[in-house]
Amino acid sequence: MPSVLNGIRVVEQGTFITGPAAGMMLGDLGADVIKVEQPDAGDPFRAFRGGLYSPHFQAYNRNKRSIALDIRKDEDRAIFDDLIRSADVYIQNFRPGAADKLGAGEERLRALNPRLVYCSISGFGKTGPARQRPAYDTVAQAASGFLHLLVNPKNPRVVGPAIADAVTGFYAAYGVLGALYERERTGRGRSVDVSMLESMCHFNIDAFTHYFTIGDVMGPYSRPRASQSYVMECADGKWLALHMSSPPKFWESLAKAIGLPDLFDDPRFADRFARIDNYEDLTQTLAAEFIKRPRAEWCRLLEAGDVPHSPVQHTDEVLADEQVRHLQIATSARHPTMGEFRSVRSPVSYDADRTPLAEAPPTLDEHRQEILRELGRQ
């Protein structure tokens, strides 16, 4: 992939996911991302599964270089200041006020570099009554109303991956790109503030728009009911997803594929609005048919009828998928000491160039000497 951010230097002082995800997004586009970590332990995510190179850390820290600095100490702060003078972007995801105490507050860094784009990521925002509350992924999902749309009311428990963390990192990178573009015209840096609460409220914009326009408070089954989405268990115990949306041709093809051509004679299923109102009945009707055949057979029948569907694939099945292999989604790199690193490439391609841009995540302080040389300190 072309390095569209070649020449942009990012100093990332992030931990766990939000800050590192933002840095990774910019690194995927070719920025030189220097990750500033605490000596000895580094980003706490490093130690989540043995050693200091956990899969949790690897997931969000490719395409970066690492230097360990304790900027509360004069010598390390001087190195950090030189990095800031050379940087275009600074990213941190501390609680509000923590960066100032550490010596990395915006006012001090902007005095070093007026062109700096300063990105601060928080849980609940820099101001307001909840600004100092600790925020992690599940907390942000719950506070924004998003978790309410995921939890099964009959068995309330957290499901799925760290959506709020990753989404917030993406919004932060998006904000940084806008500030960099503006700086080309003005020569001045910007303050970019992103919170997990705001990010997830925006990500959950469909639910808010429904409430604003028609007073509807959406629940876990609101969107599947409206979009006519289903997950069916097949005879071999495997699952298959359907997204029938609104075009009648999809339903006609589905009815033919499952051997129920008279399905729409039933007034409960005669049109889209009837199917929405009788979603549970229709789910049971479909389930009784899909359980009769194995998934691979259903996929052949549905593909022949141009029915929107997909097997509900596990991670290993995704990697073996023909289309995934064609798109070269899996990528790899070799770290000189940690061996092979495997990941998925950025989904963005420029000029149809899918050449992966992936350097293995760094070991702690791996690039210290290299970075010091670039700063003229050796």
C-alpha positions as CSV (number, residue, x, y, z in Angstrom):
1,M,0.0,0.0,0.0
2,P,1.4,3.5,-0.8
3,S,2.7,5.3,2.2
4,V,0.4,8.3,2.0
5,L,1.5,9.6,5.4
6,N,5.2,9.2,4.5
7,G,7.1,12.0,6.3
8,I,4.6,12.4,9.1
9,R,6.0,11.6,12.6
10,V,3.6,10.5,15.4
11,V,4.7,10.3,19.0
12,E,2.2,7.9,20.7
13,Q,2.2,7.7,24.5
14,G,-0.8,5.3,24.5
15,T,-1.6,2.2,26.5
16,F,-4.1,-0.7,26.1
17,I,-6.2,0.0,23.0
18,T,-7.6,3.5,22.3
19,G,-4.3,5.4,21.9
20,P,-2.4,2.5,20.3
21,A,-5.3,1.8,17.9
22,A,-5.1,5.5,16.7
23,G,-1.4,5.2,16.3
24,M,-1.7,2.0,14.4
25,M,-4.2,3.5,12.0
26,L,-1.7,6.2,11.1
27,G,1.2,3.8,11.0
28,D,-0.8,1.6,8.5
29,L,-0.9,4.7,6.2
30,G,2.8,5.1,6.4
31,A,3.4,7.5,9.3
32,D,6.5,7.0,11.4
33,V,4.9,6.1,14.7
34,I,7.2,6.2,17.8
35,K,5.7,4.6,20.8
36,V,6.9,6.1,24.1
37,E,6.7,3.5,26.9
38,Q,7.5,3.2,30.5
39,P,10.9,1.5,31.2
40,D,10.9,-2.1,32.4
41,A,7.2,-2.9,31.7
42,G,6.1,-0.7,28.8
43,D,2.5,-0.6,27.7
44,P,0.6,-2.7,30.3
45,F,-1.0,-4.6,27.4
46,R,2.4,-6.2,26.7
47,A,2.1,-8.4,29.8
48,F,-1.5,-9.6,29.4
49,R,-0.4,-13.1,28.3
50,G,3.1,-13.9,29.4
51,G,6.3,-12.0,28.7
52,L,6.1,-8.5,27.2
53,Y,4.8,-9.5,23.7
54,S,1.2,-10.6,24.3
55,P,-1.3,-11.1,21.4
56,H,-3.3,-8.3,23.0
57,F,-0.3,-5.9,22.5
58,Q,0.5,-7.2,19.0
59,A,-3.0,-6.6,17.8
60,Y,-2.7,-2.7,18.0
61,N,1.0,-2.0,17.8
62,R,2.3,-2.9,14.4
63,N,4.1,-0.4,12.2
64,K,5.6,1.3,15.2
65,R,9.0,1.9,16.8
66,S,9.5,1.7,20.6
67,I,11.5,3.8,23.0
68,A,11.3,3.5,26.8
69,L,11.4,6.9,28.6
70,D,10.4,8.0,32.1
71,I,9.7,11.6,31.3
72,R,9.6,12.5,35.0
73,K,13.4,12.2,34.9
74,D,15.3,15.1,33.4
75,E,17.4,13.1,31.0
76,D,14.5,11.2,29.5
77,R,12.4,14.3,29.4
78,A,15.0,16.1,27.3
79,I,14.9,13.2,24.8
80,F,11.1,13.3,24.9
81,D,11.1,17.0,24.2
82,D,13.4,16.5,21.2
83,L,10.9,13.9,19.9
84,I,8.1,16.4,20.3
85,R,10.1,19.1,18.4
86,S,10.5,16.6,15.5
87,A,6.9,15.4,15.6
88,D,3.7,16.2,13.7
89,V,1.3,14.4,16.0
90,Y,1.2,13.5,19.7
91,I,-1.3,11.0,21.0
92,Q,-2.1,10.1,24.6
93,N,-5.0,8.4,26.3
94,F,-4.5,9.3,30.0
95,R,-7.2,10.4,32.3
96,P,-7.8,14.2,32.1
97,G,-5.1,16.1,33.9
98,A,-2.6,13.2,34.0
99,A,-0.6,14.3,31.0
100,D,0.0,17.7,32.7
101,K,1.3,16.1,35.8
102,L,3.5,13.9,33.7
103,G,5.0,16.8,31.8
104,A,3.1,16.0,28.5
105,G,0.3,18.5,28.7
106,E,-0.8,20.3,25.6
107,E,0.4,23.8,26.7
108,R,3.9,22.6,27.4
109,L,4.2,20.5,24.2
110,R,2.8,23.2,22.0
111,A,5.4,25.7,23.4
112,L,8.0,23.2,22.1
113,N,6.2,22.7,18.7
114,P,3.4,25.1,17.6
115,R,2.7,23.0,14.6
116,L,1.9,19.9,16.7
117,V,-1.4,18.2,16.4
118,Y,-2.2,17.2,20.0
119,C,-4.6,14.3,20.3
120,S,-6.0,13.4,23.8
121,I,-8.3,10.5,24.2
122,S,-10.4,10.1,27.4
123,G,-13.2,8.0,28.7
124,F,-15.9,10.6,29.4
125,G,-14.4,13.8,28.1
126,K,-12.0,16.4,29.5
127,T,-14.7,18.4,31.3
128,G,-17.9,17.6,33.1
129,P,-19.0,15.7,36.2
130,A,-17.9,12.3,34.9
131,R,-14.5,13.4,33.6
132,Q,-12.5,11.5,36.2
133,R,-14.4,8.2,36.1
134,P,-12.4,5.2,34.9
135,A,-13.6,4.0,31.5
136,Y,-12.9,0.8,29.8
137,D,-14.6,-0.8,26.8
138,T,-17.7,-2.3,28.5
139,V,-18.2,0.9,30.5
140,A,-18.2,3.1,27.4
141,Q,-20.5,0.6,25.6
142,A,-23.0,0.7,28.5
143,A,-22.9,4.5,29.0
144,S,-23.5,5.2,25.3
145,G,-26.6,2.9,25.1
146,F,-24.7,0.6,22.7
147,L,-24.4,-2.4,25.1
148,H,-28.2,-2.4,25.5
149,L,-28.4,-3.3,21.8
150,L,-26.1,-6.3,22.2
151,V,-27.2,-8.0,25.4
152,N,-29.8,-10.8,25.3
153,P,-32.5,-9.7,27.8
154,K,-33.1,-13.3,28.9
155,N,-29.4,-13.9,29.6
156,P,-27.7,-10.5,30.3
157,R,-24.0,-10.8,29.9
158,V,-21.2,-9.0,28.0
159,V,-20.6,-10.4,24.5
160,G,-18.2,-9.7,21.7
161,P,-14.9,-7.9,21.3
162,A,-13.6,-4.6,22.5
163,I,-15.7,-2.4,20.2
164,A,-15.6,0.9,22.0
165,D,-11.8,0.8,22.4
166,A,-11.2,0.2,18.7
167,V,-13.9,2.6,17.5
168,T,-12.5,5.4,19.7
169,G,-9.1,4.8,18.2
170,F,-10.5,5.0,14.7
171,Y,-12.3,8.3,15.5
172,A,-9.1,9.7,17.0
173,A,-7.1,8.9,13.8
174,Y,-9.9,10.4,11.8
175,G,-9.7,13.6,13.8
176,V,-5.9,13.7,13.5
177,L,-6.1,13.4,9.7
178,G,-8.5,16.4,9.5
179,A,-6.2,18.5,11.7
180,L,-3.1,17.5,9.5
181,Y,-5.0,18.5,6.4
182,E,-5.9,21.9,7.9
183,R,-2.4,22.5,9.0
184,E,-1.2,22.4,5.4
185,R,-3.2,25.6,4.9
186,T,-2.7,27.4,8.2
187,G,0.7,26.1,9.5
188,R,-0.9,25.7,12.9
189,G,-1.5,22.6,14.9
190,R,-4.9,21.7,16.5
191,S,-6.1,20.1,19.7
192,V,-8.0,16.9,18.9
193,D,-10.2,15.7,21.8
194,V,-12.0,12.4,21.5
195,S,-13.8,10.5,24.3
196,M,-15.0,6.9,24.4
197,L,-18.5,8.1,25.4
198,E,-18.8,10.6,22.5
199,S,-17.3,8.0,20.0
200,M,-19.8,5.3,20.9
201,C,-22.8,7.7,20.9
202,H,-21.9,8.7,17.4
203,F,-21.2,5.0,16.4
204,N,-24.7,4.3,17.8
205,I,-26.2,7.1,15.7
206,D,-29.0,5.0,14.3
207,A,-30.5,4.4,17.7
208,F,-30.4,8.1,18.6
209,T,-31.9,9.1,15.3
210,H,-34.8,6.7,15.8
211,Y,-35.4,8.2,19.2
212,F,-35.1,11.8,18.0
213,T,-37.5,11.3,15.0
214,I,-40.2,8.9,16.3
215,G,-39.5,8.5,20.0
216,D,-38.5,4.9,19.6
217,V,-36.1,3.4,22.1
218,M,-34.4,0.6,20.2
219,G,-33.6,-2.8,21.8
220,P,-31.4,-5.8,20.9
221,Y,-33.9,-7.1,18.3
222,S,-35.0,-3.8,16.8
223,R,-32.5,-3.6,14.0
224,P,-32.6,-7.4,13.1
225,R,-36.4,-7.2,12.9
226,A,-36.3,-4.1,10.7
227,S,-33.5,-5.4,8.4
228,Q,-34.9,-8.9,8.4
229,S,-31.7,-10.5,9.6
230,Y,-31.5,-14.0,10.9
231,V,-29.0,-16.6,12.1
232,M,-30.1,-20.2,11.4
233,E,-28.7,-23.4,12.8
234,C,-28.2,-26.1,10.1
235,A,-28.3,-29.9,10.3
236,D,-24.6,-30.2,11.1
237,G,-24.8,-27.7,14.0
238,K,-23.2,-24.9,12.0
239,W,-24.7,-21.4,11.7
240,L,-25.7,-19.4,8.7
241,A,-26.6,-15.7,8.5
242,L,-29.3,-14.1,6.3
243,H,-29.9,-10.4,5.7
244,M,-33.1,-10.1,3.7
245,S,-33.6,-6.3,3.8
246,S,-36.4,-5.1,1.6
247,P,-36.2,-6.2,-2.1
248,P,-38.9,-8.8,-2.7
249,K,-36.7,-10.7,-5.1
250,F,-34.5,-11.9,-2.1
251,W,-37.5,-13.3,-0.3
252,E,-38.8,-15.0,-3.4
253,S,-35.5,-16.6,-4.0
254,L,-35.3,-17.7,-0.4
255,A,-38.7,-19.2,-0.4
256,K,-37.9,-21.2,-3.5
257,A,-34.5,-22.3,-2.1
258,I,-36.1,-23.7,1.1
259,G,-39.0,-25.3,-0.6
260,L,-41.8,-23.0,0.6
261,P,-42.9,-21.2,-2.6
262,D,-46.3,-20.5,-0.9
263,L,-44.7,-18.7,2.0
264,F,-46.2,-15.3,1.1
265,D,-49.7,-16.7,1.0
266,D,-49.6,-16.6,4.7
267,P,-50.8,-13.1,5.7
268,R,-48.2,-13.0,8.5
269,F,-45.4,-13.0,5.9
270,A,-47.2,-11.4,2.9
271,D,-45.1,-8.2,2.7
272,R,-42.2,-6.5,4.5
273,F,-44.3,-4.9,7.2
274,A,-46.0,-8.1,8.0
275,R,-42.7,-9.9,8.2
276,I,-41.4,-7.2,10.6
277,D,-44.5,-7.5,12.8
278,N,-44.3,-11.3,12.8
279,Y,-40.5,-11.6,13.0
280,E,-40.6,-14.3,15.7
281,D,-43.0,-16.5,13.9
282,L,-41.0,-16.2,10.7
283,T,-37.8,-17.0,12.5
284,Q,-39.4,-20.3,13.8
285,T,-40.7,-21.1,10.3
286,L,-37.3,-20.6,8.7
287,A,-35.5,-22.5,11.5
288,A,-37.7,-25.5,11.0
289,E,-36.4,-25.7,7.4
290,F,-32.7,-24.8,7.8
291,I,-32.2,-27.5,10.4
292,K,-33.0,-30.1,7.7
293,R,-29.8,-29.7,5.7
294,P,-26.1,-29.1,6.4
295,R,-24.7,-25.6,6.0
296,A,-22.6,-26.2,2.9
297,E,-25.7,-27.5,1.0
298,W,-27.7,-24.4,2.1
299,C,-24.9,-22.1,0.9
300,R,-25.0,-23.7,-2.6
301,L,-28.7,-23.3,-2.8
302,L,-28.7,-19.7,-1.6
303,E,-25.9,-18.7,-3.8
304,A,-27.6,-20.1,-6.8
305,G,-30.7,-18.0,-5.9
306,D,-28.6,-14.8,-5.2
307,V,-29.9,-14.7,-1.6
308,P,-27.8,-12.4,0.7
309,H,-26.2,-14.9,3.1
310,S,-23.0,-16.1,4.7
311,P,-21.8,-18.9,6.9
312,V,-21.2,-17.6,10.4
313,Q,-17.5,-18.3,10.2
314,H,-14.9,-18.9,13.0
315,T,-11.6,-17.0,12.7
316,D,-9.8,-20.1,11.1
317,E,-12.6,-20.5,8.6
318,V,-12.4,-16.8,7.6
319,L,-8.7,-17.3,6.8
320,A,-9.5,-20.2,4.6
321,D,-12.2,-18.4,2.7
322,E,-11.6,-18.0,-1.0
323,Q,-12.5,-14.4,-1.2
324,V,-10.4,-13.5,1.9
325,R,-7.4,-15.2,0.3
326,H,-8.1,-13.4,-3.0
327,L,-8.1,-10.1,-1.2
328,Q,-4.9,-10.9,0.6
329,I,-6.4,-9.9,3.9
330,A,-4.0,-11.9,6.0
331,T,-0.5,-10.5,6.2
332,S,2.7,-11.3,7.9
333,A,6.1,-9.9,8.8
334,R,9.1,-11.2,10.6
335,H,10.5,-9.7,13.8
336,P,14.3,-10.3,14.2
337,T,13.9,-11.8,17.7
338,M,10.2,-12.6,18.1
339,G,9.8,-14.5,14.8
340,E,6.8,-14.4,12.5
341,F,4.1,-11.9,13.1
342,R,0.7,-12.5,11.5
343,S,-2.2,-10.0,11.3
344,V,-4.8,-8.6,8.9
345,R,-3.9,-5.8,6.6
346,S,-5.5,-2.4,6.5
347,P,-8.8,-2.5,4.6
348,V,-7.8,0.7,2.7
349,S,-6.2,0.3,-0.8
350,Y,-5.0,3.1,-3.0
351,D,-5.0,2.7,-6.7
352,A,-5.8,-1.0,-6.3
353,D,-2.5,-1.5,-4.5
354,R,-3.0,-4.1,-1.8
355,T,0.7,-4.4,-1.0
356,P,0.7,-4.9,2.8
357,L,2.4,-2.3,4.9
358,A,3.1,-4.2,8.1
359,E,6.1,-4.1,10.4
360,A,6.0,-6.5,13.3
361,P,5.2,-4.8,16.7
362,P,8.3,-3.7,18.5
363,T,9.8,-5.2,21.6
364,L,10.1,-2.8,24.5
365,D,12.8,-0.1,23.8
366,E,13.8,-1.9,20.6
367,H,14.5,1.3,18.6
368,R,16.2,3.4,21.3
369,Q,19.6,3.7,19.6
370,E,18.1,4.3,16.2
371,I,15.8,7.1,17.5
372,L,18.6,8.7,19.5
373,R,20.8,8.8,16.4
374,E,18.0,10.5,14.4
375,L,17.7,13.1,17.2
376,G,21.4,13.8,17.0
377,R,22.0,12.4,20.5
378,Q,24.6,9.9,19.5
